[in-house]
Amino acid sequence: MNRNNARKNKDFVKADKIRDELEDKGVLIEDKDDKTHWKFK
């Protein structure tokens, strides 16, 4: 399951876990206007 699917299914625990795993790898996730923006550290 990808993060957007988890958010769509309101599985916010899974979505947050995926976000945290990405952040540990240097990817910052920003959700805005029903879209996900990726930024790199």
MMTF fields as JSON, N, C-alpha, C and O atoms, coordinates in Angstrom:
{
  "mmtfVersion": "1.0.0",
  "mmtfProducer": "UNKNOWN",
  "numBonds": 163,
  "numAtoms": 164,
  "numGroups": 41,
  "numChains": 1,
  "numModels": 1,
  "chainsPerModel": [1],
  "groupsPerChain": [41],
  "chainIdList": ["A"],
  "bondAtomList": [4, 2, 8, 6, 12, 10, 16, 14, 20, 18, 24, 22, 28, 26, 32, 30, 36, 34, 40, 38, 44, 42, 48, 46, 52, 50, 56, 54, 60, 58, 64, 62, 68, 66, 72, 70, 76, 74, 80, 78, 84, 82, 88, 86, 92, 90, 96, 94, 100, 98, 104, 102, 108, 106, 112, 110, 116, 114, 120, 118, 124, 122, 128, 126, 132, 130, 136, 134, 140, 138, 144, 142, 148, 146, 152, 150, 156, 154, 160, 158],
  "bondOrderList": [1, 1, 1, 1, 1, 1, 1, 1, 1, 1, 1, 1, 1, 1, 1, 1, 1, 1, 1, 1, 1, 1, 1, 1, 1, 1, 1, 1, 1, 1, 1, 1, 1, 1, 1, 1, 1, 1, 1, 1],
  "groupList": [{"groupName": "MET", "atomNameList": ["N", "CA", "C", "O"], "elementList": ["N", "C", "C", "O"], "formalChargeList": [0, 0, 0, 0], "bondAtomList": [1, 0, 2, 1, 3, 2], "bondOrderList": [1, 1, 2], "singleLetterCode": "M", "chemCompType": "L-PEPTIDE LINKING"}, {"groupName": "ASN", "atomNameList": ["N", "CA", "C", "O"], "elementList": ["N", "C", "C", "O"], "formalChargeList": [0, 0, 0, 0], "bondAtomList": [1, 0, 2, 1, 3, 2], "bondOrderList": [1, 1, 2], "singleLetterCode": "N", "chemCompType": "L-PEPTIDE LINKING"}, {"groupName": "ARG", "atomNameList": ["N", "CA", "C", "O"], "elementList": ["N", "C", "C", "O"], "formalChargeList": [0, 0, 0, 0], "bondAtomList": [1, 0, 2, 1, 3, 2], "bondOrderList": [1, 1, 2], "singleLetterCode": "R", "chemCompType": "L-PEPTIDE LINKING"}, {"groupName": "ALA", "atomNameList": ["N", "CA", "C", "O"], "elementList": ["N", "C", "C", "O"], "formalChargeList": [0, 0, 0, 0], "bondAtomList": [1, 0, 2, 1, 3, 2], "bondOrderList": [1, 1, 2], "singleLetterCode": "A", "chemCompType": "L-PEPTIDE LINKING"}, {"groupName": "LYS", "atomNameList": ["N", "CA", "C", "O"], "elementList": ["N", "C", "C", "O"], "formalChargeList": [0, 0, 0, 0], "bondAtomList": [1, 0, 2, 1, 3, 2], "bondOrderList": [1, 1, 2], "singleLetterCode": "K", "chemCompType": "L-PEPTIDE LINKING"}, {"groupName": "ASP", "atomNameList": ["N", "CA", "C", "O"], "elementList": ["N", "C", "C", "O"], "formalChargeList": [0, 0, 0, 0], "bondAtomList": [1, 0, 2, 1, 3, 2], "bondOrderList": [1, 1, 2], "singleLetterCode": "D", "chemCompType": "L-PEPTIDE LINKING"}, {"groupName": "PHE", "atomNameList": ["N", "CA", "C", "O"], "elementList": ["N", "C", "C", "O"], "formalChargeList": [0, 0, 0, 0], "bondAtomList": [1, 0, 2, 1, 3, 2], "bondOrderList": [1, 1, 2], "singleLetterCode": "F", "chemCompType": "L-PEPTIDE LINKING"}, {"groupName": "VAL", "atomNameList": ["N", "CA", "C", "O"], "elementList": ["N", "C", "C", "O"], "formalChargeList": [0, 0, 0, 0], "bondAtomList": [1, 0, 2, 1, 3, 2], "bondOrderList": [1, 1, 2], "singleLetterCode": "V", "chemCompType": "L-PEPTIDE LINKING"}, {"groupName": "ILE", "atomNameList": ["N", "CA", "C", "O"], "elementList": ["N", "C", "C", "O"], "formalChargeList": [0, 0, 0, 0], "bondAtomList": [1, 0, 2, 1, 3, 2], "bondOrderList": [1, 1, 2], "singleLetterCode": "I", "chemCompType": "L-PEPTIDE LINKING"}, {"groupName": "GLU", "atomNameList": ["N", "CA", "C", "O"], "elementList": ["N", "C", "C", "O"], "formalChargeList": [0, 0, 0, 0], "bondAtomList": [1, 0, 2, 1, 3, 2], "bondOrderList": [1, 1, 2], "singleLetterCode": "E", "chemCompType": "L-PEPTIDE LINKING"}, {"groupName": "LEU", "atomNameList": ["N", "CA", "C", "O"], "elementList": ["N", "C", "C", "O"], "formalChargeList": [0, 0, 0, 0], "bondAtomList": [1, 0, 2, 1, 3, 2], "bondOrderList": [1, 1, 2], "singleLetterCode": "L", "chemCompType": "L-PEPTIDE LINKING"}, {"groupName": "GLY", "atomNameList": ["N", "CA", "C", "O"], "elementList": ["N", "C", "C", "O"], "formalChargeList": [0, 0, 0, 0], "bondAtomList": [1, 0, 2, 1, 3, 2], "bondOrderList": [1, 1, 2], "singleLetterCode": "G", "chemCompType": "PEPTIDE LINKING"}, {"groupName": "THR", "atomNameList": ["N", "CA", "C", "O"], "elementList": ["N", "C", "C", "O"], "formalChargeList": [0, 0, 0, 0], "bondAtomList": [1, 0, 2, 1, 3, 2], "bondOrderList": [1, 1, 2], "singleLetterCode": "T", "chemCompType": "L-PEPTIDE LINKING"}, {"groupName": "HIS", "atomNameList": ["N", "CA", "C", "O"], "elementList": ["N", "C", "C", "O"], "formalChargeList": [0, 0, 0, 0], "bondAtomList": [1, 0, 2, 1, 3, 2], "bondOrderList": [1, 1, 2], "singleLetterCode": "H", "chemCompType": "L-PEPTIDE LINKING"}, {"groupName": "TRP", "atomNameList": ["N", "CA", "C", "O"], "elementList": ["N", "C", "C", "O"], "formalChargeList": [0, 0, 0, 0], "bondAtomList": [1, 0, 2, 1, 3, 2], "bondOrderList": [1, 1, 2], "singleLetterCode": "W", "chemCompType": "L-PEPTIDE LINKING"}],
  "groupTypeList": [0, 1, 2, 1, 1, 3, 2, 4, 1, 4, 5, 6, 7, 4, 3, 5, 4, 8, 2, 5, 9, 10, 9, 5, 4, 11, 7, 10, 8, 9, 5, 4, 5, 5, 4, 12, 13, 14, 4, 6, 4],
  "groupIdList": [1, 2, 3, 4, 5, 6, 7, 8, 9, 10, 11, 12, 13, 14, 15, 16, 17, 18, 19, 20, 21, 22, 23, 24, 25, 26, 27, 28, 29, 30, 31, 32, 33, 34, 35, 36, 37, 38, 39, 40, 41],
  "secStructList": [7, 7, 2, 2, 2, 2, 2, 2, 6, 6, 7, 2, 2, 2, 2, 2, 2, 2, 2, 2, 2, 2, 2, 2, 6, 6, 3, 3, 3, 3, 3, 3, 6, 6, 3, 3, 3, 3, 3, 3, 7],
  "xCoordList": [0.846, 0.0, 0.887, 1.85, 0.555, 1.315, 0.642, -0.488, 1.337, 0.873, -0.437, -1.318, -0.577, -1.818, -3.013, -4.101, -2.83, -3.919, -4.262, -5.437, -3.263, -3.508, -4.297, -5.228, -3.931, -4.657, -6.091, -7.024, -6.266, -7.603, -8.494, -9.687, -7.897, -8.635, -8.68, -9.128, -8.212, -8.186, -7.367, -7.651, -6.349, -5.407, -4.222, -3.139, -4.464, -3.478, -2.249, -1.171, -2.403, -1.246, -0.261, 0.94, -0.766, 0.087, 0.681, 1.861, -0.147, 0.324, 1.445, 2.436, 1.29, 2.327, 3.598, 4.703, 3.443, 4.615, 5.4, 6.628, 4.701, 5.359, 6.051, 7.185, 5.359, 5.958, 7.237, 8.249, 7.199, 8.372, 9.519, 10.676, 9.213, 10.253, 10.905, 12.122, 10.109, 10.661, 11.518, 12.576, 11.042, 11.806, 13.166, 14.159, 13.223, 14.499, 15.463, 16.678, 14.913, 15.734, 15.997, 16.577, 15.568, 15.861, 14.762, 14.992, 13.577, 12.461, 11.433, 10.92, 11.14, 10.127, 8.825, 8.813, 7.731, 6.418, 5.56, 5.47, 4.934, 4.005, 2.689, 2.65, 1.617, 0.285, -0.382, -0.472, -0.85, -1.473, -2.482, -2.176, -3.679, -4.724, -4.952, -5.052, -5.034, -5.268, -4.182, -4.417, -2.996, -1.856, -0.672, -0.596, 0.24, 1.449, 2.63, 2.842, 3.401, 4.604, 5.814, 5.852, 6.794, 8.013, 9.136, 9.298, 9.896, 11.088, 12.218, 11.996, 13.407, 14.581, 15.481, 15.704, 16.007, 16.927, 18.249, 19.157],
  "yCoordList": [-1.18, 0.0, 1.239, 1.325, 2.196, 3.432, 4.446, 4.247, 5.508, 6.491, 7.152, 7.351, 7.492, 8.146, 7.216, 7.665, 5.93, 4.975, 4.863, 4.781, 4.858, 4.783, 6.01, 5.886, 7.171, 8.395, 8.339, 8.71, 7.881, 7.786, 6.849, 7.102, 5.763, 4.794, 5.18, 4.401, 6.39, 6.912, 6.046, 5.98, 5.386, 4.623, 5.543, 5.395, 6.498, 7.536, 7.023, 7.607, 5.943, 5.343, 4.835, 5.088, 4.122, 3.599, 4.754, 4.732, 5.758, 6.906, 7.634, 8.032, 7.808, 8.48, 7.644, 8.186, 6.323, 5.442, 5.559, 5.647, 5.559, 5.699, 7.056, 7.147, 8.122, 9.461, 9.484, 10.031, 8.889, 8.872, 8.088, 8.491, 6.973, 6.18, 6.983, 6.929, 7.72, 8.545, 9.679, 10.0, 10.278, 11.366, 10.871, 11.59, 9.654, 9.066, 8.913, 8.866, 8.833, 8.687, 10.02, 10.057, 11.127, 12.446, 13.043, 14.037, 12.453, 12.959, 13.585, 12.928, 14.854, 15.542, 15.555, 15.87, 15.212, 15.138, 16.284, 16.516, 16.995, 18.064, 17.833, 17.776, 17.7, 17.537, 18.897, 19.601, 19.259, 20.564, 20.471, 19.972, 20.956, 20.979, 19.598, 19.464, 18.573, 17.187, 16.642, 15.697, 17.235, 16.756, 16.576, 17.199, 15.73, 15.48, 16.072, 15.8, 16.89, 17.496, 16.891, 16.776, 16.508, 15.904, 16.933, 17.673, 16.971, 17.813, 16.939, 16.004, 17.236, 16.454, 17.299, 18.478, 16.677, 17.378, 17.604, 18.178],
  "zCoordList": [0.0, 0.0, 0.0, 0.763, -0.862, -0.842, 0.076, 0.521, 0.344, 1.326, 0.909, 1.746, -0.355, -0.795, -0.646, -0.285, -0.917, -0.709, 0.767, 1.127, 1.612, 3.054, 3.518, 4.313, 3.032, 3.406, 2.888, 3.6, 1.662, 1.079, 1.897, 2.065, 2.403, 3.211, 4.688, 5.529, 4.99, 6.363, 7.32, 8.516, 6.773, 7.589, 7.878, 7.312, 8.776, 9.02, 9.767, 9.658, 10.518, 11.19, 10.139, 10.237, 9.138, 8.057, 7.235, 6.887, 6.932, 6.156, 6.891, 6.279, 8.196, 8.984, 9.048, 9.015, 9.14, 9.171, 7.862, 7.88, 6.739, 5.436, 5.341, 4.869, 5.794, 5.776, 6.6, 6.161, 7.803, 8.666, 8.051, 8.168, 7.395, 6.727, 5.605, 5.428, 4.856, 3.783, 4.343, 3.802, 5.438, 6.046, 6.524, 6.412, 7.055, 7.479, 6.305, 6.495, 5.087, 3.879, 3.194, 2.109, 3.828, 3.291, 2.426, 1.738, 2.45, 1.646, 2.581, 3.486, 2.353, 3.143, 2.359, 1.169, 3.027, 2.402, 2.908, 4.113, 1.99, 2.369, 1.64, 0.411, 2.405, 1.828, 1.774, 2.779, 0.58, 0.403, -0.736, -1.819, -0.471, -1.5, -2.112, -3.332, -1.264, -1.694, -2.612, -3.366, -2.547, -3.331, -2.406, -1.347, -2.806, -2.039, -2.776, -3.957, -2.064, -2.632, -1.937, -0.712, -2.732, -2.217, -2.239, -3.21, -1.174, -1.11, -0.61, 0.159, -1.037, -0.635, 0.227, -0.048, 1.292, 2.202, 1.53, 2.131]
}
